[in-house]
Amino acid sequence: MKIKFLFILFTFFSFLEMKAQCAMCRAVLENEEGQLAAKGINNGIVYLMSVPYILVFGLGFFIYWKFFRTKKQ
């Protein structure tokens, strides 16, 4: 159990500094001086990318919970 917790914690913190811009977006946005638009677009891409993963994880957890809960009873 401790190893699973450490693995999940490590995985979570390893994705915090993720860069998710495509090559074309990066080439256009690197020319800007303040880089504020680039950071905003990068955060938006990461946000849009994370929502489907959260939904799939929630569905998987729900199925896992129902399967093992009915098995015990």
N, CA, C, O and CB atoms as a CASP TS submission, in Angstrom:
PFRMAT TS
TARGET T0000
AUTHOR 0000-0000-0000
METHOD Language model
MODEL 1
PARENT N/A
ATOM      1  N   MET     1       0.832  -1.194   0.000  1.00  0.00           N
ATOM      2  CA  MET     1       0.000   0.000   0.000  1.00  0.00           C
ATOM      3  C   MET     1       0.872   1.252   0.000  1.00  0.00           C
ATOM      4  O   MET     1       0.557   2.232  -0.674  1.00  0.00           O
ATOM      5  CB  MET     1      -0.944   0.001   1.214  1.00  0.00           C
ATOM      6  N   LYS     2       1.948   1.219   0.741  1.00  0.00           N
ATOM      7  CA  LYS     2       2.836   2.374   0.806  1.00  0.00           C
ATOM      8  C   LYS     2       3.511   2.625  -0.546  1.00  0.00           C
ATOM      9  O   LYS     2       3.717   3.773  -0.938  1.00  0.00           O
ATOM     10  CB  LYS     2       3.895   2.169   1.899  1.00  0.00           C
ATOM     11  N   ILE     3       3.850   1.552  -1.248  1.00  0.00           N
ATOM     12  CA  ILE     3       4.500   1.681  -2.551  1.00  0.00           C
ATOM     13  C   ILE     3       3.526   2.283  -3.564  1.00  0.00           C
ATOM     14  O   ILE     3       3.919   3.110  -4.388  1.00  0.00           O
ATOM     15  CB  ILE     3       5.015   0.306  -3.044  1.00  0.00           C
ATOM     16  N   LYS     4       2.253   1.869  -3.506  1.00  0.00           N
ATOM     17  CA  LYS     4       1.253   2.424  -4.425  1.00  0.00           C
ATOM     18  C   LYS     4       1.077   3.924  -4.185  1.00  0.00           C
ATOM     19  O   LYS     4       0.987   4.707  -5.130  1.00  0.00           O
ATOM     20  CB  LYS     4      -0.101   1.694  -4.258  1.00  0.00           C
ATOM     21  N   PHE     5       1.031   4.307  -2.919  1.00  0.00           N
ATOM     22  CA  PHE     5       0.873   5.721  -2.588  1.00  0.00           C
ATOM     23  C   PHE     5       2.062   6.532  -3.093  1.00  0.00           C
ATOM     24  O   PHE     5       1.884   7.610  -3.662  1.00  0.00           O
ATOM     25  CB  PHE     5       0.713   5.903  -1.074  1.00  0.00           C
ATOM     26  N   LEU     6       3.266   6.020  -2.887  1.00  0.00           N
ATOM     27  CA  LEU     6       4.456   6.729  -3.350  1.00  0.00           C
ATOM     28  C   LEU     6       4.488   6.816  -4.876  1.00  0.00           C
ATOM     29  O   LEU     6       4.900   7.834  -5.433  1.00  0.00           O
ATOM     30  CB  LEU     6       5.723   6.035  -2.836  1.00  0.00           C
ATOM     31  N   PHE     7       4.057   5.756  -5.547  1.00  0.00           N
ATOM     32  CA  PHE     7       4.019   5.766  -7.004  1.00  0.00           C
ATOM     33  C   PHE     7       3.034   6.809  -7.519  1.00  0.00           C
ATOM     34  O   PHE     7       3.348   7.551  -8.450  1.00  0.00           O
ATOM     35  CB  PHE     7       3.649   4.384  -7.536  1.00  0.00           C
ATOM     36  N   ILE     8       1.850   6.871  -6.926  1.00  0.00           N
ATOM     37  CA  ILE     8       0.848   7.853  -7.333  1.00  0.00           C
ATOM     38  C   ILE     8       1.342   9.269  -7.045  1.00  0.00           C
ATOM     39  O   ILE     8       1.160  10.169  -7.865  1.00  0.00           O
ATOM     40  CB  ILE     8      -0.489   7.595  -6.610  1.00  0.00           C
ATOM     41  N   LEU     9       1.960   9.466  -5.897  1.00  0.00           N
ATOM     42  CA  LEU     9       2.479  10.781  -5.543  1.00  0.00           C
ATOM     43  C   LEU     9       3.578  11.214  -6.508  1.00  0.00           C
ATOM     44  O   LEU     9       3.586  12.357  -6.964  1.00  0.00           O
ATOM     45  CB  LEU     9       3.008  10.775  -4.108  1.00  0.00           C
ATOM     46  N   PHE    10       4.499  10.315  -6.820  1.00  0.00           N
ATOM     47  CA  PHE    10       5.581  10.620  -7.759  1.00  0.00           C
ATOM     48  C   PHE    10       5.023  10.924  -9.148  1.00  0.00           C
ATOM     49  O   PHE    10       5.477  11.856  -9.811  1.00  0.00           O
ATOM     50  CB  PHE    10       6.578   9.447  -7.833  1.00  0.00           C
ATOM     51  N   THR    11       4.043  10.142  -9.586  1.00  0.00           N
ATOM     52  CA  THR    11       3.447  10.352 -10.901  1.00  0.00           C
ATOM     53  C   THR    11       2.760  11.705 -10.971  1.00  0.00           C
ATOM     54  O   THR    11       2.876  12.406 -11.976  1.00  0.00           O
ATOM     55  CB  THR    11       2.451   9.238 -11.223  1.00  0.00           C
ATOM     56  N   PHE    12       2.049  12.079  -9.917  1.00  0.00           N
ATOM     57  CA  PHE    12       1.365  13.367  -9.896  1.00  0.00           C
ATOM     58  C   PHE    12       2.349  14.523  -9.993  1.00  0.00           C
ATOM     59  O   PHE    12       2.138  15.448 -10.777  1.00  0.00           O
ATOM     60  CB  PHE    12       0.533  13.501  -8.632  1.00  0.00           C
ATOM     61  N   PHE    13       3.420  14.483  -9.210  1.00  0.00           N
ATOM     62  CA  PHE    13       4.371  15.585  -9.205  1.00  0.00           C
ATOM     63  C   PHE    13       5.258  15.610 -10.443  1.00  0.00           C
ATOM     64  O   PHE    13       5.821  16.654 -10.772  1.00  0.00           O
ATOM     65  CB  PHE    13       5.227  15.510  -7.978  1.00  0.00           C
ATOM     66  N   SER    14       5.391  14.493 -11.128  1.00  0.00           N
ATOM     67  CA  SER    14       6.215  14.503 -12.333  1.00  0.00           C
ATOM     68  C   SER    14       5.504  15.185 -13.494  1.00  0.00           C
ATOM     69  O   SER    14       6.165  15.623 -14.436  1.00  0.00           O
ATOM     70  CB  SER    14       6.596  13.083 -12.720  1.00  0.00           C
ATOM     71  N   PHE    15       4.180  15.288 -13.458  1.00  0.00           N
ATOM     72  CA  PHE    15       3.432  15.908 -14.543  1.00  0.00           C
ATOM     73  C   PHE    15       3.152  17.385 -14.306  1.00  0.00           C
ATOM     74  O   PHE    15       2.521  18.022 -15.149  1.00  0.00           O
ATOM     75  CB  PHE    15       2.139  15.182 -14.745  1.00  0.00           C
ATOM     76  N   LEU    16       3.592  17.944 -13.205  1.00  0.00           N
ATOM     77  CA  LEU    16       3.297  19.351 -12.940  1.00  0.00           C
ATOM     78  C   LEU    16       4.014  20.299 -13.898  1.00  0.00           C
ATOM     79  O   LEU    16       3.474  21.354 -14.234  1.00  0.00           O
ATOM     80  CB  LEU    16       3.674  19.691 -11.522  1.00  0.00           C
ATOM     81  N   GLU    17       5.207  19.948 -14.338  1.00  0.00           N
ATOM     82  CA  GLU    17       5.977  20.815 -15.215  1.00  0.00           C
ATOM     83  C   GLU    17       5.886  20.374 -16.670  1.00  0.00           C
ATOM     84  O   GLU    17       6.845  20.537 -17.425  1.00  0.00           O
ATOM     85  CB  GLU    17       7.424  20.847 -14.774  1.00  0.00           C
ATOM     86  N   MET    18       4.768  19.827 -17.067  1.00  0.00           N
ATOM     87  CA  MET    18       4.603  19.300 -18.403  1.00  0.00           C
ATOM     88  C   MET    18       4.357  20.432 -19.397  1.00  0.00           C
ATOM     89  O   MET    18       3.617  21.371 -19.105  1.00  0.00           O
ATOM     90  CB  MET    18       3.457  18.293 -18.440  1.00  0.00           C
ATOM     91  N   LYS    19       4.970  20.341 -20.553  1.00  0.00           N
ATOM     92  CA  LYS    19       4.764  21.299 -21.633  1.00  0.00           C
ATOM     93  C   LYS    19       3.956  20.606 -22.713  1.00  0.00           C
ATOM     94  O   LYS    19       4.339  19.532 -23.176  1.00  0.00           O
ATOM     95  CB  LYS    19       6.124  21.838 -22.196  1.00  0.00           C
ATOM     96  N   ALA    20       2.841  21.202 -23.123  1.00  0.00           N
ATOM     97  CA  ALA    20       1.924  20.504 -24.013  1.00  0.00           C
ATOM     98  C   ALA    20       1.632  21.266 -25.298  1.00  0.00           C
ATOM     99  O   ALA    20       0.570  21.075 -25.891  1.00  0.00           O
ATOM    100  CB  ALA    20       0.643  20.230 -23.299  1.00  0.00           C
ATOM    101  N   GLN    21       2.529  22.110 -25.737  1.00  0.00           N
ATOM    102  CA  GLN    21       2.278  22.860 -26.953  1.00  0.00           C
ATOM    103  C   GLN    21       2.753  22.079 -28.170  1.00  0.00           C
ATOM    104  O   GLN    21       3.766  21.382 -28.125  1.00  0.00           O
ATOM    105  CB  GLN    21       2.965  24.223 -26.891  1.00  0.00           C
ATOM    106  N   CYS    22       2.012  22.210 -29.241  1.00  0.00           N
ATOM    107  CA  CYS    22       2.464  21.602 -30.489  1.00  0.00           C
ATOM    108  C   CYS    22       3.574  22.470 -31.077  1.00  0.00           C
ATOM    109  O   CYS    22       3.819  23.580 -30.605  1.00  0.00           O
ATOM    110  CB  CYS    22       1.282  21.440 -31.501  1.00  0.00           C
ATOM    111  N   ALA    23       4.235  21.963 -32.098  1.00  0.00           N
ATOM    112  CA  ALA    23       5.363  22.675 -32.683  1.00  0.00           C
ATOM    113  C   ALA    23       4.936  23.999 -33.319  1.00  0.00           C
ATOM    114  O   ALA    23       5.657  24.992 -33.224  1.00  0.00           O
ATOM    115  CB  ALA    23       6.047  21.799 -33.718  1.00  0.00           C
ATOM    116  N   MET    24       3.780  24.018 -33.961  1.00  0.00           N
ATOM    117  CA  MET    24       3.329  25.250 -34.617  1.00  0.00           C
ATOM    118  C   MET    24       2.959  26.325 -33.590  1.00  0.00           C
ATOM    119  O   MET    24       3.304  27.495 -33.758  1.00  0.00           O
ATOM    120  CB  MET    24       2.125  24.957 -35.527  1.00  0.00           C
ATOM    121  N   CYS    25       2.266  25.927 -32.545  1.00  0.00           N
ATOM    122  CA  CYS    25       1.896  26.902 -31.503  1.00  0.00           C
ATOM    123  C   CYS    25       3.142  27.455 -30.833  1.00  0.00           C
ATOM    124  O   CYS    25       3.222  28.650 -30.549  1.00  0.00           O
ATOM    125  CB  CYS    25       0.966  26.255 -30.446  1.00  0.00           C
ATOM    126  N   ARG    26       4.094  26.603 -30.584  1.00  0.00           N
ATOM    127  CA  ARG    26       5.320  27.045 -29.927  1.00  0.00           C
ATOM    128  C   ARG    26       6.088  28.015 -30.812  1.00  0.00           C
ATOM    129  O   ARG    26       6.603  29.020 -30.320  1.00  0.00           O
ATOM    130  CB  ARG    26       6.201  25.845 -29.570  1.00  0.00           C
ATOM    131  N   ALA    27       6.175  27.732 -32.118  1.00  0.00           N
ATOM    132  CA  ALA    27       6.922  28.611 -33.019  1.00  0.00           C
ATOM    133  C   ALA    27       6.285  29.999 -33.095  1.00  0.00           C
ATOM    134  O   ALA    27       6.991  31.006 -33.146  1.00  0.00           O
ATOM    135  CB  ALA    27       7.003  27.992 -34.420  1.00  0.00           C
ATOM    136  N   VAL    28       4.969  30.050 -33.104  1.00  0.00           N
ATOM    137  CA  VAL    28       4.286  31.337 -33.187  1.00  0.00           C
ATOM    138  C   VAL    28       4.402  32.094 -31.871  1.00  0.00           C
ATOM    139  O   VAL    28       4.619  33.306 -31.871  1.00  0.00           O
ATOM    140  CB  VAL    28       2.811  31.141 -33.559  1.00  0.00           C
ATOM    141  N   LEU    29       4.261  31.405 -30.767  1.00  0.00           N
ATOM    142  CA  LEU    29       4.211  32.084 -29.469  1.00  0.00           C
ATOM    143  C   LEU    29       5.585  32.392 -28.881  1.00  0.00           C
ATOM    144  O   LEU    29       5.677  33.188 -27.947  1.00  0.00           O
ATOM    145  CB  LEU    29       3.441  31.247 -28.497  1.00  0.00           C
ATOM    146  N   GLU    30       6.653  31.787 -29.397  1.00  0.00           N
ATOM    147  CA  GLU    30       7.987  32.079 -28.866  1.00  0.00           C
ATOM    148  C   GLU    30       8.470  33.468 -29.254  1.00  0.00           C
ATOM    149  O   GLU    30       9.373  34.010 -28.618  1.00  0.00           O
ATOM    150  CB  GLU    30       8.979  31.041 -29.352  1.00  0.00           C
ATOM    151  N   ASN    31       7.883  34.043 -30.283  1.00  0.00           N
ATOM    152  CA  ASN    31       8.305  35.366 -30.735  1.00  0.00           C
ATOM    153  C   ASN    31       7.797  36.485 -29.835  1.00  0.00           C
ATOM    154  O   ASN    31       8.248  37.625 -29.946  1.00  0.00           O
ATOM    155  CB  ASN    31       7.830  35.601 -32.145  1.00  0.00           C
ATOM    156  N   GLU    32       6.878  36.171 -28.959  1.00  0.00           N
ATOM    157  CA  GLU    32       6.332  37.183 -28.058  1.00  0.00           C
ATOM    158  C   GLU    32       7.325  37.449 -26.925  1.00  0.00           C
ATOM    159  O   GLU    32       8.028  36.538 -26.488  1.00  0.00           O
ATOM    160  CB  GLU    32       4.957  36.733 -27.489  1.00  0.00           C
ATOM    161  N   GLU    33       7.381  38.685 -26.453  1.00  0.00           N
ATOM    162  CA  GLU    33       8.359  39.035 -25.427  1.00  0.00           C
ATOM    163  C   GLU    33       7.994  38.545 -24.036  1.00  0.00           C
ATOM    164  O   GLU    33       8.826  37.935 -23.364  1.00  0.00           O
ATOM    165  CB  GLU    33       8.536  40.510 -25.391  1.00  0.00           C
ATOM    166  N   GLY    34       6.790  38.793 -23.595  1.00  0.00           N
ATOM    167  CA  GLY    34       6.425  38.468 -22.219  1.00  0.00           C
ATOM    168  C   GLY    34       6.149  36.998 -21.973  1.00  0.00           C
ATOM    169  O   GLY    34       6.207  36.549 -20.829  1.00  0.00           O
ATOM    170  N   GLN    35       5.852  36.240 -23.014  1.00  0.00           N
ATOM    171  CA  GLN    35       5.535  34.814 -22.936  1.00  0.00           C
ATOM    172  C   GLN    35       4.272  34.539 -22.119  1.00  0.00           C
ATOM    173  O   GLN    35       4.047  33.402 -21.704  1.00  0.00           O
ATOM    174  CB  GLN    35       6.703  34.059 -22.334  1.00  0.00           C
ATOM    175  N   LEU    36       3.448  35.559 -21.884  1.00  0.00           N
ATOM    176  CA  LEU    36       2.221  35.347 -21.121  1.00  0.00           C
ATOM    177  C   LEU    36       1.183  34.567 -21.926  1.00  0.00           C
ATOM    178  O   LEU    36       0.491  33.708 -21.380  1.00  0.00           O
ATOM    179  CB  LEU    36       1.639  36.685 -20.682  1.00  0.00           C
ATOM    180  N   ALA    37       1.075  34.858 -23.201  1.00  0.00           N
ATOM    181  CA  ALA    37       0.117  34.132 -24.045  1.00  0.00           C
ATOM    182  C   ALA    37       0.530  32.676 -24.187  1.00  0.00           C
ATOM    183  O   ALA    37      -0.319  31.784 -24.197  1.00  0.00           O
ATOM    184  CB  ALA    37       0.005  34.790 -25.435  1.00  0.00           C
ATOM    185  N   ALA    38       1.834  32.430 -24.298  1.00  0.00           N
ATOM    186  CA  ALA    38       2.330  31.057 -24.417  1.00  0.00           C
ATOM    187  C   ALA    38       2.015  30.259 -23.159  1.00  0.00           C
ATOM    188  O   ALA    38       1.605  29.101 -23.243  1.00  0.00           O
ATOM    189  CB  ALA    38       3.845  31.050 -24.682  1.00  0.00           C
ATOM    190  N   LYS    39       2.201  30.865 -22.006  1.00  0.00           N
ATOM    191  CA  LYS    39       1.894  30.178 -20.749  1.00  0.00           C
ATOM    192  C   LYS    39       0.398  29.913 -20.625  1.00  0.00           C
ATOM    193  O   LYS    39      -0.014  28.852 -20.154  1.00  0.00           O
ATOM    194  CB  LYS    39       2.383  31.006 -19.551  1.00  0.00           C
ATOM    195  N   GLY    40      -0.404  30.867 -21.045  1.00  0.00           N
ATOM    196  CA  GLY    40      -1.856  30.693 -20.985  1.00  0.00           C
ATOM    197  C   GLY    40      -2.338  29.590 -21.907  1.00  0.00           C
ATOM    198  O   GLY    40      -3.187  28.782 -21.532  1.00  0.00           O
ATOM    199  N   ILE    41      -1.792  29.557 -23.118  1.00  0.00           N
ATOM    200  CA  ILE    41      -2.182  28.502 -24.054  1.00  0.00           C
ATOM    201  C   ILE    41      -1.701  27.146 -23.557  1.00  0.00           C
ATOM    202  O   ILE    41      -2.415  26.151 -23.685  1.00  0.00           O
ATOM    203  CB  ILE    41      -1.619  28.786 -25.458  1.00  0.00           C
ATOM    204  N   ASN    42      -0.505  27.096 -22.995  1.00  0.00           N
ATOM    205  CA  ASN    42       0.016  25.841 -22.455  1.00  0.00           C
ATOM    206  C   ASN    42      -0.867  25.337 -21.319  1.00  0.00           C
ATOM    207  O   ASN    42      -1.169  24.145 -21.255  1.00  0.00           O
ATOM    208  CB  ASN    42       1.461  26.023 -21.963  1.00  0.00           C
ATOM    209  N   ASN    43      -1.278  26.213 -20.438  1.00  0.00           N
ATOM    210  CA  ASN    43      -2.164  25.804 -19.342  1.00  0.00           C
ATOM    211  C   ASN    43      -3.513  25.336 -19.862  1.00  0.00           C
ATOM    212  O   ASN    43      -4.086  24.384 -19.333  1.00  0.00           O
ATOM    213  CB  ASN    43      -2.361  26.956 -18.359  1.00  0.00           C
ATOM    214  N   GLY    44      -4.022  25.990 -20.885  1.00  0.00           N
ATOM    215  CA  GLY    44      -5.291  25.580 -21.479  1.00  0.00           C
ATOM    216  C   GLY    44      -5.208  24.213 -22.127  1.00  0.00           C
ATOM    217  O   GLY    44      -6.135  23.411 -22.012  1.00  0.00           O
ATOM    218  N   ILE    45      -4.115  23.941 -22.803  1.00  0.00           N
ATOM    219  CA  ILE    45      -3.933  22.638 -23.439  1.00  0.00           C
ATOM    220  C   ILE    45      -3.848  21.540 -22.383  1.00  0.00           C
ATOM    221  O   ILE    45      -4.463  20.485 -22.532  1.00  0.00           O
ATOM    222  CB  ILE    45      -2.666  22.634 -24.320  1.00  0.00           C
ATOM    223  N   VAL    46      -3.096  21.782 -21.328  1.00  0.00           N
ATOM    224  CA  VAL    46      -2.983  20.783 -20.256  1.00  0.00           C
ATOM    225  C   VAL    46      -4.336  20.559 -19.590  1.00  0.00           C
ATOM    226  O   VAL    46      -4.687  19.426 -19.264  1.00  0.00           O
ATOM    227  CB  VAL    46      -1.940  21.225 -19.206  1.00  0.00           C
ATOM    228  N   TYR    47      -5.096  21.634 -19.387  1.00  0.00           N
ATOM    229  CA  TYR    47      -6.427  21.518 -18.791  1.00  0.00           C
ATOM    230  C   TYR    47      -7.346  20.689 -19.678  1.00  0.00           C
ATOM    231  O   TYR    47      -8.015  19.775 -19.196  1.00  0.00           O
ATOM    232  CB  TYR    47      -7.034  22.906 -18.554  1.00  0.00           C
ATOM    233  N   LEU    48      -7.385  20.999 -20.960  1.00  0.00           N
ATOM    234  CA  LEU    48      -8.243  20.251 -21.881  1.00  0.00           C
ATOM    235  C   LEU    48      -7.801  18.796 -22.014  1.00  0.00           C
ATOM    236  O   LEU    48      -8.634  17.913 -22.220  1.00  0.00           O
ATOM    237  CB  LEU    48      -8.247  20.916 -23.251  1.00  0.00           C
ATOM    238  N   MET    49      -6.523  18.544 -21.900  1.00  0.00           N
ATOM    239  CA  MET    49      -6.007  17.190 -22.012  1.00  0.00           C
ATOM    240  C   MET    49      -6.308  16.375 -20.751  1.00  0.00           C
ATOM    241  O   MET    49      -6.478  15.159 -20.833  1.00  0.00           O
ATOM    242  CB  MET    49      -4.504  17.221 -22.276  1.00  0.00           C
ATOM    243  N   SER    50      -6.375  17.020 -19.603  1.00  0.00           N
ATOM    244  CA  SER    50      -6.549  16.277 -18.353  1.00  0.00           C
ATOM    245  C   SER    50      -7.989  15.848 -18.100  1.00  0.00           C
ATOM    246  O   SER    50      -8.217  14.851 -17.415  1.00  0.00           O
ATOM    247  CB  SER    50      -6.073  17.110 -17.200  1.00  0.00           C
ATOM    248  N   VAL    51      -8.959  16.572 -18.634  1.00  0.00           N
ATOM    249  CA  VAL    51     -10.363  16.258 -18.363  1.00  0.00           C
ATOM    250  C   VAL    51     -10.757  14.852 -18.823  1.00  0.00           C
ATOM    251  O   VAL    51     -11.384  14.133 -18.045  1.00  0.00           O
ATOM    252  CB  VAL    51     -11.253  17.279 -19.040  1.00  0.00           C
ATOM    253  N   PRO    52     -10.423  14.419 -20.048  1.00  0.00           N
ATOM    254  CA  PRO    52     -10.794  13.045 -20.429  1.00  0.00           C
ATOM    255  C   PRO    52     -10.128  11.979 -19.561  1.00  0.00           C
ATOM    256  O   PRO    52     -10.734  10.951 -19.262  1.00  0.00           O
ATOM    257  CB  PRO    52     -10.434  12.800 -21.880  1.00  0.00           C
ATOM    258  N   TYR    53      -8.882  12.226 -19.157  1.00  0.00           N
ATOM    259  CA  TYR    53      -8.206  11.261 -18.294  1.00  0.00           C
ATOM    260  C   TYR    53      -8.887  11.164 -16.932  1.00  0.00           C
ATOM    261  O   TYR    53      -9.006  10.071 -16.379  1.00  0.00           O
ATOM    262  CB  TYR    53      -6.736  11.643 -18.120  1.00  0.00           C
ATOM    263  N   ILE    54      -9.327  12.275 -16.394  1.00  0.00           N
ATOM    264  CA  ILE    54     -10.022  12.257 -15.111  1.00  0.00           C
ATOM    265  C   ILE    54     -11.353  11.514 -15.232  1.00  0.00           C
ATOM    266  O   ILE    54     -11.719  10.743 -14.346  1.00  0.00           O
ATOM    267  CB  ILE    54     -10.253  13.693 -14.605  1.00  0.00           C
ATOM    268  N   LEU    55     -12.070  11.745 -16.324  1.00  0.00           N
ATOM    269  CA  LEU    55     -13.340  11.050 -16.528  1.00  0.00           C
ATOM    270  C   LEU    55     -13.154   9.544 -16.684  1.00  0.00           C
ATOM    271  O   LEU    55     -13.919   8.765 -16.116  1.00  0.00           O
ATOM    272  CB  LEU    55     -14.047  11.608 -17.750  1.00  0.00           C
ATOM    273  N   VAL    56     -12.153   9.131 -17.441  1.00  0.00           N
ATOM    274  CA  VAL    56     -11.895   7.697 -17.621  1.00  0.00           C
ATOM    275  C   VAL    56     -11.458   7.072 -16.304  1.00  0.00           C
ATOM    276  O   VAL    56     -11.876   5.959 -15.982  1.00  0.00           O
ATOM    277  CB  VAL    56     -10.818   7.465 -18.706  1.00  0.00           C
ATOM    278  N   PHE    57     -10.626   7.769 -15.540  1.00  0.00           N
ATOM    279  CA  PHE    57     -10.219   7.264 -14.241  1.00  0.00           C
ATOM    280  C   PHE    57     -11.417   7.131 -13.310  1.00  0.00           C
ATOM    281  O   PHE    57     -11.531   6.138 -12.591  1.00  0.00           O
ATOM    282  CB  PHE    57      -9.168   8.177 -13.623  1.00  0.00           C
ATOM    283  N   GLY    58     -12.306   8.112 -13.312  1.00  0.00           N
ATOM    284  CA  GLY    58     -13.501   8.049 -12.467  1.00  0.00           C
ATOM    285  C   GLY    58     -14.404   6.888 -12.850  1.00  0.00           C
ATOM    286  O   GLY    58     -14.920   6.194 -11.974  1.00  0.00           O
ATOM    287  N   LEU    59     -14.601   6.669 -14.138  1.00  0.00           N
ATOM    288  CA  LEU    59     -15.403   5.538 -14.594  1.00  0.00           C
ATOM    289  C   LEU    59     -14.753   4.214 -14.205  1.00  0.00           C
ATOM    290  O   LEU    59     -15.432   3.300 -13.740  1.00  0.00           O
ATOM    291  CB  LEU    59     -15.602   5.603 -16.111  1.00  0.00           C
ATOM    292  N   GLY    60     -13.449   4.113 -14.394  1.00  0.00           N
ATOM    293  CA  GLY    60     -12.739   2.890 -14.006  1.00  0.00           C
ATOM    294  C   GLY    60     -12.826   2.635 -12.516  1.00  0.00           C
ATOM    295  O   GLY    60     -13.019   1.497 -12.088  1.00  0.00           O
ATOM    296  N   PHE    61     -12.683   3.689 -11.720  1.00  0.00           N
ATOM    297  CA  PHE    61     -12.788   3.539 -10.274  1.00  0.00           C
ATOM    298  C   PHE    61     -14.195   3.107  -9.872  1.00  0.00           C
ATOM    299  O   PHE    61     -14.355   2.266  -8.987  1.00  0.00           O
ATOM    300  CB  PHE    61     -12.415   4.849  -9.573  1.00  0.00           C
ATOM    301  N   PHE    62     -15.220   3.678 -10.515  1.00  0.00           N
ATOM    302  CA  PHE    62     -16.596   3.308 -10.226  1.00  0.00           C
ATOM    303  C   PHE    62     -16.854   1.831 -10.546  1.00  0.00           C
ATOM    304  O   PHE    62     -17.479   1.123  -9.757  1.00  0.00           O
ATOM    305  CB  PHE    62     -17.557   4.198 -11.017  1.00  0.00           C
ATOM    306  N   ILE    63     -16.375   1.376 -11.692  1.00  0.00           N
ATOM    307  CA  ILE    63     -16.540  -0.034 -12.067  1.00  0.00           C
ATOM    308  C   ILE    63     -15.780  -0.934 -11.099  1.00  0.00           C
ATOM    309  O   ILE    63     -16.299  -1.962 -10.666  1.00  0.00           O
ATOM    310  CB  ILE    63     -16.052  -0.277 -13.516  1.00  0.00           C
ATOM    311  N   TYR    64     -14.568  -0.553 -10.764  1.00  0.00           N
ATOM    312  CA  TYR    64     -13.768  -1.324  -9.802  1.00  0.00           C
ATOM    313  C   TYR    64     -14.471  -1.398  -8.451  1.00  0.00           C
ATOM    314  O   TYR    64     -14.531  -2.462  -7.835  1.00  0.00           O
ATOM    315  CB  TYR    64     -12.368  -0.698  -9.635  1.00  0.00           C
ATOM    316  N   TRP    65     -14.999  -0.274  -7.995  1.00  0.00           N
ATOM    317  CA  TRP    65     -15.677  -0.208  -6.693  1.00  0.00           C
ATOM    318  C   TRP    65     -16.924  -1.095  -6.684  1.00  0.00           C
ATOM    319  O   TRP    65     -17.150  -1.841  -5.731  1.00  0.00           O
ATOM    320  CB  TRP    65     -16.061   1.251  -6.357  1.00  0.00           C
ATOM    321  N   LYS    66     -17.730  -1.014  -7.740  1.00  0.00           N
ATOM    322  CA  LYS    66     -18.944  -1.824  -7.814  1.00  0.00           C
ATOM    323  C   LYS    66     -18.624  -3.310  -7.904  1.00  0.00           C
ATOM    324  O   LYS    66     -19.306  -4.124  -7.283  1.00  0.00           O
ATOM    325  CB  LYS    66     -19.785  -1.403  -9.011  1.00  0.00           C
ATOM    326  N   PHE    67     -17.599  -3.675  -8.665  1.00  0.00           N
ATOM    327  CA  PHE    67     -17.247  -5.080  -8.846  1.00  0.00           C
ATOM    328  C   PHE    67     -16.800  -5.709  -7.527  1.00  0.00           C
ATOM    329  O   PHE    67     -17.263  -6.792  -7.172  1.00  0.00           O
ATOM    330  CB  PHE    67     -16.143  -5.221  -9.898  1.00  0.00           C
ATOM    331  N   PHE    68     -15.924  -5.053  -6.815  1.00  0.00           N
ATOM    332  CA  PHE    68     -15.402  -5.635  -5.575  1.00  0.00           C
ATOM    333  C   PHE    68     -16.356  -5.460  -4.396  1.00  0.00           C
ATOM    334  O   PHE    68     -16.310  -6.241  -3.445  1.00  0.00           O
ATOM    335  CB  PHE    68     -14.063  -5.013  -5.238  1.00  0.00           C
ATOM    336  N   ARG    69     -17.199  -4.468  -4.443  1.00  0.00           N
ATOM    337  CA  ARG    69     -18.172  -4.299  -3.360  1.00  0.00           C
ATOM    338  C   ARG    69     -19.246  -5.385  -3.424  1.00  0.00           C
ATOM    339  O   ARG    69     -19.652  -5.906  -2.385  1.00  0.00           O
ATOM    340  CB  ARG    69     -18.823  -2.902  -3.432  1.00  0.00           C
ATOM    341  N   THR    70     -19.705  -5.731  -4.610  1.00  0.00           N
ATOM    342  CA  THR    70     -20.706  -6.788  -4.736  1.00  0.00           C
ATOM    343  C   THR    70     -20.083  -8.158  -4.501  1.00  0.00           C
ATOM    344  O   THR    70     -20.779  -9.089  -4.095  1.00  0.00           O
ATOM    345  CB  THR    70     -21.366  -6.739  -6.117  1.00  0.00           C
ATOM    346  N   LYS    71     -18.802  -8.295  -4.748  1.00  0.00           N
ATOM    347  CA  LYS    71     -18.125  -9.564  -4.535  1.00  0.00           C
ATOM    348  C   LYS    71     -18.035  -9.902  -3.038  1.00  0.00           C
ATOM    349  O   LYS    71     -18.145 -11.072  -2.671  1.00  0.00           O
ATOM    350  CB  LYS    71     -16.723  -9.523  -5.157  1.00  0.00           C
ATOM    351  N   LYS    72     -17.838  -8.904  -2.172  1.00  0.00           N
ATOM    352  CA  LYS    72     -17.730  -9.136  -0.739  1.00  0.00           C
ATOM    353  C   LYS    72     -19.080  -9.517  -0.127  1.00  0.00           C
ATOM    354  O   LYS    72     -19.137 -10.331   0.795  1.00  0.00           O
ATOM    355  CB  LYS    72     -17.173  -7.895  -0.050  1.00  0.00           C
ATOM    356  N   GLN    73     -20.137  -8.944  -0.625  1.00  0.00           N
ATOM    357  CA  GLN    73     -21.463  -9.220  -0.044  1.00  0.00           C
ATOM    358  C   GLN    73     -21.955 -10.488  -0.597  1.00  0.00           C
ATOM    359  O   GLN    73     -23.053 -10.926  -0.254  1.00  0.00           O
ATOM    360  CB  GLN    73     -22.467  -8.098  -0.316  1.00  0.00           C
TER
END
